[in-house]
Each structure stands twice: as C-alpha cells, then as structure tokens.
Amino acid sequence: MRKATTGVLLINTGSSSAPRTVETRAYLKQFLSDHRVIDIAAWKRWILVNCFILPFRPKYTAEAYKLIWTERGSPLLAISEDFAEALAKELLDMHIEIGMAYGDPSIEAGMDRLIEKGADRIIIAPMFPQYASATTGAVFERSFTHAAKKLNVPNIAALPPFYDDEGYLDAWQAVAEEKLAVFKPDHVLLSYHGLPERHIKNCDPSGSHCLVKDDCCDVLNDANKNCYRRHCTVTAQGLIPRLGLKEGNYSLTFQSRLGRDPWLTPATDQRIVALAKEGVKRLAVLSPAFTADCLETLEEIGMQAKESFIENGGEAFELIPSLNTHPQWVSAFAGIIKSV
C-alpha cells in the first residue's frame, strides 16, 4: 500500500494586509464576524460589529499596526513564513504551508496548495498552545468545512493543544532564561490572551464547575479538560520552575479585553499599573499563549504596557520575545507534528 503523503497546515489568527484603515477594517470585519469569536445571536453580532466596532476601531488598530510594520509587512506573517521554512528542513518528508484564520493567506488557500502538492493526509496545526473555541475551535471548523467540500476529501488529522508539551515548555525556557538573567526583573508577568468569561463557562460540559470557585483549575476533571483558563494555568505551572520564579515574584494575567462583558481576570493592564504603584521597578513580561510575536505582543505589551508601567512609577520594562523561529522551538514543534 502506498504511504500517504503528509502536508502540514500551520494556522495562526492573521493580521491586516496593510497598516491602513481600509485593510484593517476588512480584516476586523472578518475576524469579529466569526460566531466563535463573538458568540452571540447573529443579528446582535452584526449590530455590534457594524454599528459599534467597525466605525471606530479600524483607525485605532491601523495606527497600532504602523508602529510594528516591517519591510516584509506584518510581523506575524513574516515570522510564520520563516518558521514554515525552518520546519520544512526538520520535516523533509512533509509539505508545509501556512494559512491564517482571517486575512491572507487563508486556510482554504493553504489547504488547496497542499493538495496541489500531492498531500492526501493533512495535519491541521493551530499555533495556539491552549485550546479555546474562539481560536483552535474556529480553525478546526474552517478547515473541516473546506475539506468536506472536496470531491476527494483528504484525510484530516488535528493537532491537539500542546500547552503542557515538554518541548514547548523547554523552548520557552531556552528563549527566556538568559534574557531574564541579564535583565534581573523584580517581577515577571505571564500574560495570556484573554477571553470573555462566558466562553469558559460555555465550554464546561457540566455547566457547574468552571469559574464557580477560585480553585476550579487546580485539578483536572471532565469539566475543565478543555478549559482555556486551566490550560493557561498548567502552562504557567510548567514555566515557573523552569524559569526559577519564586512565589510573590510572578503573576498570571489576561490581556486584550474587548467590550463590556466580564473577561478573565486579573487583567494585564490593571496588574501592570498596580505593580508599578506597589514599588516594582523592573518588570519582565512573557506571553505564553503566542508562539509568534504579533500586534498583541509587540504593540500592546511592548509599547502600551511599557508606557503604562513607566508612567506609574516603574523604571525598566522587558518584553521577552515569543518562540518565533528559535531553533529549539522549531525542533520541538517538529517533534509535536511527528506525534500526530
């Protein structure tokens, strides 16, 4: 029997195609119109997005993109391209393509390219370590829907969340350890992308466990096995000893709030102000929910958060870069792919 030719589709959220209002508006409209991202009734989502968000937010977000834009365009796209190239050297018997959940290159285009190259087994690889319906779930839905439209439906394999993978955690140690040793922070913030609390509760099949008690993430059970907050907690538990962090000198927080609904707390921006006012002078921030630097790390943390920390009494701020194309991360992710 002929061995199936495997293709790997590396998928991230995506970004605007240009740091201008028109392109950013198109990107945000596609992103925020996803029923998994804003999980309310379709008519309510349409009103919220088209009447309250898109008239204002694209200009602000485009200005943020301008601050991080490179000669190659979006940092996320450039890093993704470089990562795919490096990964291909580790996985010589597989075809590698990238796709973005929103914007270009799309998931659909990436899958089609793999099929054109002869791949009859495709590994869908969301680049999100921790599971969330709004990220990994959305990627799987788009990917499976497109594959199902094919007359010859490819064999699809799904990469599970890798929030507790030893290689992923060791790669973060390799990226952060030396920088932390040089910077010598008073406090280290582990900042994860936030989610509305209802996302967490809706993914709890029991309907009575997640966010009911403060310690709901402490022990794995059927209710929280797919819980984003628990996955973030487990990642932190793996990083704390690797980075030599001591109780009281680190925090786990959630960033990127949108809208007025309750989001996961503590909030990164609020914690940063509080730390500065409490006398922390040297603050380092890691963002373990991101495998590649993007708007949320480079601008939101590296610029906005830094400015806020300094304005409120802090003296030195260090954004630890994401895993990006670090050789240990490339090797670790190749191992993750081979296990699928």
LINZIDA-V218486 format. One record per residue. N is the residue number from 1. BURIAL is # if it has 16 or more other ideal C-beta (glycine too) atoms within 10 Angstrom, else .. Layout:
n=N burial=BURIAL
n=N burial=BURIAL
//
This chain:
n=1 burial=.
n=2 burial=.
n=3 burial=.
n=4 burial=.
n=5 burial=.
n=6 burial=#
n=7 burial=#
n=8 burial=#
n=9 burial=#
n=10 burial=#
n=11 burial=#
n=12 burial=#
n=13 burial=#
n=14 burial=#
n=15 burial=#
n=16 burial=#
n=17 burial=#
n=18 burial=#
n=19 burial=#
n=20 burial=.
n=21 burial=#
n=22 burial=.
n=23 burial=#
n=24 burial=#
n=25 burial=#
n=26 burial=#
n=27 burial=#
n=28 burial=#
n=29 burial=.
n=30 burial=#
n=31 burial=#
n=32 burial=#
n=33 burial=#
n=34 burial=#
n=35 burial=.
n=36 burial=#
n=37 burial=#
n=38 burial=#
n=39 burial=.
n=40 burial=.
n=41 burial=.
n=42 burial=.
n=43 burial=.
n=44 burial=.
n=45 burial=#
n=46 burial=.
n=47 burial=.
n=48 burial=#
n=49 burial=#
n=50 burial=.
n=51 burial=.
n=52 burial=.
n=53 burial=#
n=54 burial=#
n=55 burial=.
n=56 burial=.
n=57 burial=#
n=58 burial=#
n=59 burial=.
n=60 burial=.
n=61 burial=#
n=62 burial=#
n=63 burial=.
n=64 burial=#
n=65 burial=#
n=66 burial=.
n=67 burial=.
n=68 burial=#
n=69 burial=#
n=70 burial=.
n=71 burial=.
n=72 burial=.
n=73 burial=#
n=74 burial=#
n=75 burial=#
n=76 burial=#
n=77 burial=#
n=78 burial=#
n=79 burial=#
n=80 burial=#
n=81 burial=#
n=82 burial=.
n=83 burial=#
n=84 burial=#
n=85 burial=.
n=86 burial=#
n=87 burial=#
n=88 burial=#
n=89 burial=.
n=90 burial=#
n=91 burial=#
n=92 burial=.
n=93 burial=.
n=94 burial=#
n=95 burial=#
n=96 burial=#
n=97 burial=#
n=98 burial=#
n=99 burial=#
n=100 burial=#
n=101 burial=#
n=102 burial=#
n=103 burial=#
n=104 burial=.
n=105 burial=#
n=106 burial=#
n=107 burial=#
n=108 burial=.
n=109 burial=.
n=110 burial=#
n=111 burial=#
n=112 burial=.
n=113 burial=#
n=114 burial=#
n=115 burial=#
n=116 burial=.
n=117 burial=.
n=118 burial=.
n=119 burial=#
n=120 burial=#
n=121 burial=#
n=122 burial=#
n=123 burial=#
n=124 burial=#
n=125 burial=#
n=126 burial=#
n=127 burial=#
n=128 burial=#
n=129 burial=#
n=130 burial=#
n=131 burial=#
n=132 burial=#
n=133 burial=#
n=134 burial=#
n=135 burial=#
n=136 burial=#
n=137 burial=#
n=138 burial=#
n=139 burial=#
n=140 burial=#
n=141 burial=#
n=142 burial=#
n=143 burial=#
n=144 burial=.
n=145 burial=.
n=146 burial=#
n=147 burial=#
n=148 burial=.
n=149 burial=.
n=150 burial=.
n=151 burial=.
n=152 burial=.
n=153 burial=.
n=154 burial=#
n=155 burial=.
n=156 burial=#
n=157 burial=.
n=158 burial=.
n=159 burial=#
n=160 burial=.
n=161 burial=#
n=162 burial=#
n=163 burial=#
n=164 burial=.
n=165 burial=#
n=166 burial=.
n=167 burial=#
n=168 burial=#
n=169 burial=#
n=170 burial=#
n=171 burial=#
n=172 burial=#
n=173 burial=#
n=174 burial=#
n=175 burial=#
n=176 burial=#
n=177 burial=.
n=178 burial=.
n=179 burial=.
n=180 burial=#
n=181 burial=.
n=182 burial=.
n=183 burial=#
n=184 burial=.
n=185 burial=#
n=186 burial=#
n=187 burial=#
n=188 burial=#
n=189 burial=#
n=190 burial=#
n=191 burial=#
n=192 burial=#
n=193 burial=#
n=194 burial=#
n=195 burial=#
n=196 burial=#
n=197 burial=#
n=198 burial=.
n=199 burial=#
n=200 burial=#
n=201 burial=.
n=202 burial=.
n=203 burial=#
n=204 burial=#
n=205 burial=.
n=206 burial=.
n=207 burial=.
n=208 burial=.
n=209 burial=#
n=210 burial=#
n=211 burial=#
n=212 burial=.
n=213 burial=.
n=214 burial=.
n=215 burial=.
n=216 burial=#
n=217 burial=#
n=218 burial=.
n=219 burial=.
n=220 burial=.
n=221 burial=.
n=222 burial=.
n=223 burial=#
n=224 burial=#
n=225 burial=.
n=226 burial=#
n=227 burial=#
n=228 burial=#
n=229 burial=#
n=230 burial=#
n=231 burial=#
n=232 burial=#
n=233 burial=#
n=234 burial=#
n=235 burial=#
n=236 burial=#
n=237 burial=.
n=238 burial=#
n=239 burial=#
n=240 burial=#
n=241 burial=.
n=242 burial=.
n=243 burial=#
n=244 burial=.
n=245 burial=#
n=246 burial=.
n=247 burial=.
n=248 burial=.
n=249 burial=.
n=250 burial=#
n=251 burial=#
n=252 burial=#
n=253 burial=#
n=254 burial=#
n=255 burial=#
n=256 burial=#
n=257 burial=#
n=258 burial=.
n=259 burial=.
n=260 burial=.
n=261 burial=.
n=262 burial=.
n=263 burial=#
n=264 burial=#
n=265 burial=.
n=266 burial=.
n=267 burial=#
n=268 burial=#
n=269 burial=#
n=270 burial=.
n=271 burial=#
n=272 burial=#
n=273 burial=#
n=274 burial=.
n=275 burial=#
n=276 burial=#
n=277 burial=.
n=278 burial=.
n=279 burial=.
n=280 burial=#
n=281 burial=.
n=282 burial=#
n=283 burial=#
n=284 burial=#
n=285 burial=#
n=286 burial=#
n=287 burial=#
n=288 burial=#
n=289 burial=#
n=290 burial=#
n=291 burial=#
n=292 burial=#
n=293 burial=#
n=294 burial=#
n=295 burial=#
n=296 burial=#
n=297 burial=#
n=298 burial=#
n=299 burial=#
n=300 burial=#
n=301 burial=#
n=302 burial=#
n=303 burial=.
n=304 burial=#
n=305 burial=#
n=306 burial=#
n=307 burial=.
n=308 burial=#
n=309 burial=#
n=310 burial=.
n=311 burial=.
n=312 burial=.
n=313 burial=.
n=314 burial=#
n=315 burial=.
n=316 burial=.
n=317 burial=#
n=318 burial=#
n=319 burial=#
n=320 burial=#
n=321 burial=#
n=322 burial=#
n=323 burial=#
n=324 burial=#
n=325 burial=#
n=326 burial=#
n=327 burial=.
n=328 burial=.
n=329 burial=#
n=330 burial=#
n=331 burial=.
n=332 burial=#
n=333 burial=#
n=334 burial=#
n=335 burial=.
n=336 burial=#
n=337 burial=#
n=338 burial=.
n=339 burial=.
n=340 burial=.
//
